[in-house]
């Protein structure tokens, strides 16, 4: 090994490193331009000494992670729209949302009909249906589209920079279309559709608009928080079964939210679910609650999880300050 002329007389530390660690005292790897036939061996590599007390950037001082943390996506990526997988995922969102709305609204109408006669499955049964359907459909589609099935979840993931804006737009359009088709199928096939107002979301008697709005915000916050937690790569490091079981806590979150808010708004927390019934039954009263509430709840959950729990804001500020040379 050929040493550089910059070597001190009695060094204590010798190790190669990247130029980003110390631009002035870094390890350099140089390959000779002399033809290999004259060298008689591999190109020579030379190392320079690195000051062990030199201040390292933020990322270089962190302990090695036992998981791969995927960085934020770019806001708009037109290249992904050229791939078939993008449109396959959009179709999967359409089909999954259509099935979700069909089975959900059918359960609501069936539970209402049975309650009028002999009790039936009641509110708990409806909550189980919605939570169970989310578990099943997220499990089936997570490997294709991520299994959003909810415009507010898609919007929250976009805020967390886990999906691009163009993907979020296509997903939301597919979810709205799927919900409309699912509700239309129920309307065409169920003779009790009008009797139970198509399962429309509405502020129930005795509750104010403010109470309904808070219920939608809090319910969607819990759902979005669970989605981000269940899909966090750090969970994989703790338990290798988490990716497989991720749909389970998400489904349970939907179940718990329904138990808490069915008596207030009928539980929206999904603008597509509210929109599908509203389009087919023309029930638009206080409909804004079922859009603004879920989107606000999902946004708050994304900001809380990404910038506080995962300290993304602290890391970005620290790296920026070190880039500026501020101690």
C-alpha positions in Angstrom: 0.0 0.0 0.0 1.4 3.4 -1.0 0.9 6.0 1.7 0.1 9.6 0.9 2.6 12.4 1.7 0.0 13.9 4.1 0.5 11.1 6.7 1.6 12.4 10.2 4.7 10.9 11.9 2.9 8.9 14.5 -0.7 8.4 13.6 -3.2 6.8 16.0 -6.1 6.1 13.7 -6.2 4.9 10.1 -9.4 4.0 8.3 -11.0 4.8 5.0 -14.1 6.9 4.9 -16.3 8.8 2.5 -15.6 12.4 1.4 -18.9 13.5 3.0 -17.5 12.8 6.5 -14.6 15.1 6.3 -14.0 17.0 3.0 -10.5 18.1 4.1 -9.3 15.0 5.9 -10.9 12.1 4.2 -9.8 8.8 2.8 -9.2 9.0 -0.9 -9.2 6.1 -3.3 -7.2 6.7 -6.4 -6.6 4.4 -9.3 -3.5 4.9 -11.4 -3.9 5.7 -15.1 -0.8 3.7 -15.9 -1.7 0.7 -18.1 -2.2 -2.5 -16.1 0.4 -4.3 -18.2 3.1 -1.9 -16.7 1.7 -2.1 -13.2 1.8 -5.9 -13.1 -1.1 -5.9 -10.6 -4.3 -4.2 -9.6 -4.4 -0.3 -9.6 -2.8 1.1 -6.5 -5.0 2.4 -3.7 -3.9 5.1 -1.3 -5.4 6.2 2.0 -5.1 9.5 3.8 -5.4 10.0 7.5 -8.7 11.2 9.0 -8.9 13.4 12.1 -10.9 11.2 14.6 -12.1 14.3 16.4 -13.6 15.9 13.2 -17.3 16.7 13.6 -19.4 14.2 11.6 -22.7 14.9 10.0 -25.9 13.9 11.8 -26.5 10.8 9.8 -23.0 9.5 10.4 -23.4 9.7 14.2 -26.5 7.6 14.4 -26.4 3.9 15.4 -26.9 1.4 12.6 -30.5 0.5 12.1 -31.8 -3.0 11.9 -34.5 -2.0 9.4 -34.7 -0.1 6.1 -36.6 3.2 6.4 -37.9 4.2 3.0 -37.4 7.8 2.4 -40.1 10.3 1.3 -41.3 10.0 -2.3 -41.2 12.9 -4.7 -44.4 14.9 -4.9 -45.2 14.1 -8.6 -43.8 11.1 -10.4 -44.9 10.9 -14.1 -42.7 7.8 -14.7 -44.9 5.6 -12.5 -47.8 6.4 -14.8 -46.1 4.6 -17.6 -46.1 1.3 -15.8 -48.9 -1.2 -15.8 -48.5 -1.8 -12.1 -49.8 1.8 -11.5 -53.1 1.1 -13.3 -53.4 -2.4 -11.9 -53.2 -0.8 -8.4 -55.9 1.7 -9.4 -58.2 -1.0 -10.6 -57.6 -2.9 -7.4 -58.6 0.1 -5.3 -61.8 0.4 -7.4 -62.8 -3.2 -7.0 -61.9 -3.4 -3.3 -63.9 -0.2 -2.5 -66.9 -1.4 -4.4 -67.0 -4.7 -2.5 -66.5 -2.9 0.8 -69.4 -0.6 0.2 -71.6 -3.4 -1.1 -71.2 -5.6 1.9 -71.2 -2.7 4.3 -74.5 -1.2 3.1 -76.1 -4.6 2.8 -75.2 -5.2 6.4 -76.7 -1.9 7.5 -79.9 -2.5 5.8 -80.1 -6.1 6.9 -79.4 -5.1 10.5 -82.1 -2.4 10.4 -84.6 -4.8 9.0 -83.9 -7.5 11.6 -83.9 -5.0 14.4 -87.5 -4.0 13.5 -88.5 -7.7 13.6 -86.5 -9.6 16.2 -83.3 -7.7 17.2 -80.8 -9.1 14.7 -77.1 -8.4 14.8 -77.5 -4.8 15.9 -74.9 -2.1 16.1 -72.1 -4.5 17.1 -72.7 -6.7 14.1 -72.5 -3.7 11.7 -69.2 -2.7 13.4 -67.9 -6.2 13.0 -68.8 -6.2 9.3 -67.0 -3.0 8.5 -64.0 -3.9 10.5 -63.9 -7.4 9.1 -64.2 -6.3 5.6 -61.3 -3.8 6.0 -59.2 -6.7 7.4 -60.0 -9.0 4.5 -59.7 -6.4 1.7 -56.6 -4.8 3.0 -55.0 -8.2 3.3 -55.9 -9.0 -0.3 -54.9 -5.8 -1.9 -52.0 -4.5 0.2 -49.5 -6.2 -2.0 -51.0 -4.6 -5.1 -52.1 -1.1 -4.2 -51.4 -0.8 -0.5 -55.0 -1.4 0.4 -56.2 2.1 1.0 -59.9 1.8 0.2 -60.4 5.2 1.8 -59.7 8.7 0.3 -58.8 10.1 3.7 -56.2 7.3 4.2 -54.8 8.0 0.7 -54.6 11.7 1.5 -52.9 11.1 4.9 -50.3 8.9 3.2 -49.8 11.7 0.7 -49.2 14.2 3.5 -46.7 11.8 5.0 -45.0 11.6 1.6 -45.6 7.9 1.2 -47.5 8.2 -2.1 -47.2 10.7 -4.9 -49.8 13.3 -5.7 -50.7 11.8 -9.0 -51.1 8.3 -7.4 -53.3 9.8 -4.7 -55.5 11.5 -7.3 -56.0 8.3 -9.3 -56.7 6.3 -6.1 -59.3 8.7 -4.8 -61.1 8.8 -8.2 -61.1 5.0 -8.2 -62.4 4.8 -4.6 -65.2 7.3 -5.3 -66.2 5.4 -8.4 -66.0 2.1 -6.7 -68.2 3.3 -3.8 -70.8 4.7 -6.2 -71.0 1.4 -8.1 -71.1 -0.6 -4.9 -74.0 1.5 -3.5 -75.8 1.3 -6.9 -75.7 -2.5 -6.8 -77.2 -2.5 -3.4 -79.9 -0.1 -4.4 -80.8 -2.2 -7.5 -80.9 -5.5 -5.6 -82.2 -4.6 -2.2 -85.9 -3.8 -1.9 -85.4 -2.2 1.5 -83.0 0.4 0.2 -85.4 3.4 0.5 -86.8 2.2 3.8 -83.4 2.6 5.5 -82.4 5.7 3.4 -79.6 3.8 1.6 -77.4 3.7 4.7 -76.6 7.4 4.4 -74.4 9.0 7.0 -76.2 11.8 8.9 -76.1 13.6 12.3 -78.4 11.6 14.5 -81.1 13.1 16.7 -79.8 14.7 19.8 -76.3 15.5 18.5 -75.0 18.8 17.2 -73.1 19.3 14.0 -70.0 20.1 16.1 -70.3 16.7 17.9 -70.6 15.0 14.5 -67.6 16.8 13.2 -65.4 16.0 16.2 -66.5 12.3 16.0 -65.3 12.2 12.3 -62.0 13.9 13.1 -61.2 11.7 16.1 -62.3 8.5 14.3 -60.2 9.1 11.3 -57.3 10.2 13.4 -57.3 6.8 15.1 -57.6 5.0 11.8 -54.7 6.9 10.2 -52.6 6.5 13.3 -53.1 2.8 13.2 -52.3 2.6 9.5 -49.0 4.4 9.9 -48.0 2.4 13.0 -48.9 -1.0 11.5 -46.9 -0.3 8.3 -43.9 1.3 9.9 -40.7 -0.5 8.9 -39.5 -0.3 12.6 -42.3 -2.7 13.4 -40.7 -5.3 11.1 -37.5 -5.1 13.1 -39.4 -5.9 16.3 -41.6 -8.6 14.9 -41.2 -10.3 11.5 -44.9 -11.1 11.4 -46.0 -7.5 11.5 -46.3 -7.0 7.7 -48.6 -10.1 7.5 -50.7 -9.0 10.4 -50.9 -5.3 9.6 -54.5 -5.5 8.2 -55.6 -6.9 11.6 -55.0 -3.8 13.8 -56.4 -1.7 11.0 -59.6 -3.7 10.9 -59.9 -3.5 14.6 -59.4 0.2 14.5 -62.4 0.5 12.1 -64.4 -1.8 14.4 -63.7 0.3 17.5 -64.4 3.6 15.7 -67.8 2.2 14.6 -68.7 1.2 18.1 -68.0 4.7 19.3 -69.5 6.8 16.5 -72.4 4.8 14.9 -74.8 6.4 17.3 -73.5 9.9 16.4 -73.0 10.0 12.6 -73.5 6.4 11.5 -69.7 6.4 11.2 -68.2 8.0 8.1 -64.4 8.2 8.5 -64.4 7.3 4.8 -65.5 10.0 2.3 -66.1 7.3 -0.4 -68.5 5.4 1.9 -70.5 8.6 2.5 -70.4 9.7 -1.1 -71.6 6.4 -2.5 -74.8 6.5 -0.4 -75.3 10.2 -1.0 -75.1 9.9 -4.8 -77.6 7.1 -5.0 -80.0 8.4 -2.3 -79.5 12.2 -2.7 -78.9 12.7 1.0 -76.5 15.7 1.0 -77.5 17.3 4.3 -74.3 18.1 6.4 -72.4 16.1 3.8 -69.3 18.3 4.2 -68.7 16.9 7.7 -67.9 13.5 6.1 -65.2 15.1 3.9 -63.6 17.8 6.0 -63.6 15.7 9.2 -61.9 12.6 7.8 -59.3 14.7 5.8 -58.5 16.8 8.8 -58.2 13.8 11.1 -55.9 12.0 8.6 -53.7 15.0 8.2 -53.3 15.5 11.9 -52.4 11.9 12.4 -49.8 12.0 9.6 -48.2 15.1 10.9 -48.2 13.7 14.5 -46.7 10.4 13.5 -44.1 11.5 11.0 -42.9 14.8 12.5 -43.2 14.0 16.2 -43.1 10.3 16.9 -40.6 9.6 14.1 -38.9 13.0 14.6 -38.7 13.7 10.9 -38.8 17.4 11.5 -35.9 17.3 14.0 -33.8 15.3 11.6 -34.4 17.6 8.7 -33.7 20.7 10.8 -30.5 19.1 12.2 -29.2 18.1 8.9 -30.0 21.5 7.4 -28.2 23.3 10.3 -25.1 21.1 9.9 -25.2 21.8 6.2 -25.1 25.5 7.0 -22.2 24.9 9.4 -24.2 26.0 12.5 -23.1 24.1 15.6 
